[in-house]
Amino acid sequence: MLGCVYFFGVDCDKGDITNAWSTWVGLIVGAAIGAVVTWWVYYRQKKISKKQDELLNHIADLEENNKTMLNKVLSLEVKIEAMLEKIK
């Protein structure tokens, strides 16, 4: 398939070089596939990380709102108790 190709000091008349070529082709194809898979995993992790950050920020906002509401309820309770003391 490759015909007579000079490869790292091996002449065609000295032996078959198809194993060497298949090794290099395998390495190049493997590196390309590895690069694509690595990029895809990195992209997915980045996307998931961004969603997790948004979710954590939303939870922090909800927690702050809950604290504010709790403080209002507690201050209302104090006011009600004060009014009840005046009535007694």
ZIQUI-V53457 format. One record per residue. N is the residue number from 0. RES is the residue in one small letter. D_FIRST is the distance of its C-alpha to the first C-alpha in whole Angstrom. Layout:
N/RES/D_FIRST ; N/RES/D_FIRST
//
This chain:
0/m/0 ; 1/l/4 ; 2/g/6 ; 3/c/9 ; 4/v/10 ; 5/y/14 ; 6/f/15 ; 7/f/18 ; 8/g/20 ; 9/v/17 ; 10/d/16 ; 11/c/13 ; 12/d/16 ; 13/k/17 ; 14/g/15 ; 15/d/12 ; 16/i/11 ; 17/t/9 ; 18/n/12 ; 19/a/13 ; 20/w/11 ; 21/s/11 ; 22/t/15 ; 23/w/15 ; 24/v/13 ; 25/g/16 ; 26/l/19 ; 27/i/18 ; 28/v/18 ; 29/g/21 ; 30/a/23 ; 31/a/23 ; 32/i/24 ; 33/g/26 ; 34/a/28 ; 35/v/28 ; 36/v/30 ; 37/t/32 ; 38/w/33 ; 39/w/34 ; 40/v/36 ; 41/y/38 ; 42/y/38 ; 43/r/40 ; 44/q/42 ; 45/k/43 ; 46/k/44 ; 47/i/46 ; 48/s/48 ; 49/k/49 ; 50/k/50 ; 51/q/52 ; 52/d/54 ; 53/e/55 ; 54/l/56 ; 55/l/58 ; 56/n/60 ; 57/h/61 ; 58/i/62 ; 59/a/64 ; 60/d/66 ; 61/l/67 ; 62/e/68 ; 63/e/70 ; 64/n/71 ; 65/n/73 ; 66/k/74 ; 67/t/76 ; 68/m/77 ; 69/l/78 ; 70/n/80 ; 71/k/82 ; 72/v/83 ; 73/l/84 ; 74/s/86 ; 75/l/88 ; 76/e/89 ; 77/v/91 ; 78/k/92 ; 79/i/93 ; 80/e/95 ; 81/a/97 ; 82/m/98 ; 83/l/99 ; 84/e/101 ; 85/k/103 ; 86/i/104 ; 87/k/105
//
